Amino acid sequence: MYLLNLIPYVGGLIVFVFMLIDSRAEPNVHGPSPKYGIRGTVDTFA
């Protein structure tokens, strides 16, 4: 019965770990990732 009380905490921990995992560098349907691009800050906010 006590293990059932841990389910919300384990789920929250799994979501937290997923948020820390880095994304992939290759482009997807939304285009290339701005995190890994060669663009400068001026190009990003222009």
N, C-alpha and C positions, 0 to 999 in steps of 0.2 A: 504494500500500500504506500510505503514511503517513496518508492521509486516513481510512482505516478505524480508525486508532487515535484519531482525534478524535471519533468518534461518541458515546462515553459522556460526554465533556465537553460537547459541544453539547447533548445531551439534558438534562444537569444544568443547563446555563445556561437552557434553555427553561423547565424546571420552576421555576427560581428567578425568572424574569421573571413567570411566571404567579402566583407567590405574592405578588409586589409589586403586581399590578394590583388596583385597587379593585373592590369588588363593586357590584352595581346597587342603587339605592335603592328600587326598587319592591318590593312584597311578592311572595312566591312561595308554593309549597304549604306551606311550613313557617311562614308568617306573616310579619309585617313584620320588617325587619331592626332589631335593637336598636341598631345603630350609628347609624342615622339617625332614630330615634324621638325623641319629645319627653319620654320618661320620664326621671326623675331617677335618681340612683344608689341612693337608698333604695328606689324601686320595683323596681329591677332585682334587688337582693339581698334583698328581703323575702320 
